[in-house]
Amino acid sequence: MSLLVALLVLFVVALVPVMIGARVVGARNTGIGAALLSVLALTVIAIICDLLIGNPLFNFLISAALGGIVMSGILGTTFWRAIGVAIIAAAIQWGIALMFFGAVIAGAGA
């Protein structure tokens, strides 16, 4: 049961923000499959860049550029709109994290 809950939380936190961002920017592919493939591809890109690039600034720039290119191909949109999807998804994920940590802190104080 806890595995099912963990997968549901992972789905909500990782895939739904990408789907929302893709719909906001008007991408052609906004479904769950495209979002899943995008998240997996971005994860692989981040891991490879972390292993190969030592400088944090270059790591960020190269992984952002590669991620934008790959995401634009998967979601069927332009490079800059794919970057917009990533920014929107990251903002939603930050909001979810802040709500979660706020709830944990509020629960700990009670």
Legacy VTK file of the C-alpha trace (Angstrom):
# vtk DataFile Version 3.0
C-alpha trace
ASCII
DATASET POLYDATA
POINTS 110 float
0.000 0.000 0.000
2.796 2.426 0.876
4.450 1.729 -2.496
1.229 2.705 -4.249
1.040 5.930 -2.241
4.693 6.696 -3.023
4.095 6.165 -6.745
1.024 8.380 -6.638
2.989 11.154 -4.916
5.818 10.778 -7.442
3.269 10.994 -10.261
1.714 14.153 -8.866
5.008 15.880 -8.098
6.929 14.927 -11.258
4.490 14.370 -14.106
1.492 16.586 -13.474
3.521 19.860 -13.395
5.089 18.955 -16.768
1.637 18.220 -18.195
0.307 21.541 -16.865
3.309 23.459 -18.215
2.947 21.819 -21.623
-0.712 22.827 -21.774
0.069 26.388 -20.684
2.628 26.924 -23.471
0.469 25.196 -26.086
2.600 22.132 -26.809
1.235 19.449 -29.154
1.963 16.504 -26.832
0.569 17.150 -23.360
-0.339 13.632 -22.273
1.013 11.415 -19.562
3.304 9.477 -21.923
5.043 12.606 -23.193
5.405 13.933 -19.643
6.853 10.625 -18.435
9.308 10.453 -21.326
10.318 14.077 -20.715
10.947 13.505 -17.009
12.968 10.361 -17.711
15.025 12.085 -20.421
15.710 15.103 -18.210
16.782 12.814 -15.375
19.239 10.981 -17.631
20.599 14.294 -18.966
21.062 15.622 -15.425
22.880 12.477 -14.288
25.200 12.464 -17.302
25.979 16.174 -16.955
26.675 15.741 -13.231
29.133 12.953 -13.998
30.932 14.693 -16.874
30.909 18.396 -15.951
32.607 19.632 -12.807
31.733 23.320 -12.988
28.224 23.963 -11.562
27.536 26.907 -13.898
28.492 24.994 -17.045
26.611 21.975 -15.734
23.448 24.069 -15.371
23.805 25.761 -18.758
24.563 22.595 -20.718
21.923 20.490 -19.000
19.340 23.268 -19.469
20.179 23.579 -23.168
20.146 19.832 -23.773
16.997 19.451 -21.687
15.253 22.193 -23.664
16.182 20.585 -26.966
15.060 17.120 -25.883
11.900 18.387 -24.217
10.942 20.439 -27.271
11.194 17.329 -29.416
9.179 15.181 -27.024
6.456 17.740 -26.305
6.272 19.028 -29.872
7.017 22.674 -29.175
9.807 25.217 -29.621
12.982 25.339 -27.557
11.932 28.452 -25.636
8.475 27.068 -24.900
10.113 23.875 -23.615
12.237 26.030 -21.308
8.976 27.680 -20.225
7.504 24.251 -19.474
10.523 23.469 -17.305
10.197 26.781 -15.432
6.463 26.303 -14.867
6.976 22.706 -13.712
9.778 23.747 -11.355
7.617 26.525 -9.870
4.752 24.101 -9.256
7.142 21.559 -7.711
8.611 24.238 -5.430
5.103 25.192 -4.363
4.256 21.564 -3.570
7.500 21.202 -1.600
6.812 24.382 0.385
3.292 23.208 1.219
4.622 19.803 2.272
7.355 21.227 4.490
4.944 23.790 5.913
2.549 20.997 6.836
5.387 19.019 8.431
6.539 22.015 10.457
2.966 22.853 11.497
2.430 19.228 12.521
5.650 19.161 14.518
4.686 22.298 16.438
1.291 20.978 17.439
LINES 1 111
110 0 1 2 3 4 5 6 7 8 9 10 11 12 13 14 15 16 17 18 19 20 21 22 23 24 25 26 27 28 29 30 31 32 33 34 35 36 37 38 39 40 41 42 43 44 45 46 47 48 49 50 51 52 53 54 55 56 57 58 59 60 61 62 63 64 65 66 67 68 69 70 71 72 73 74 75 76 77 78 79 80 81 82 83 84 85 86 87 88 89 90 91 92 93 94 95 96 97 98 99 100 101 102 103 104 105 106 107 108 109
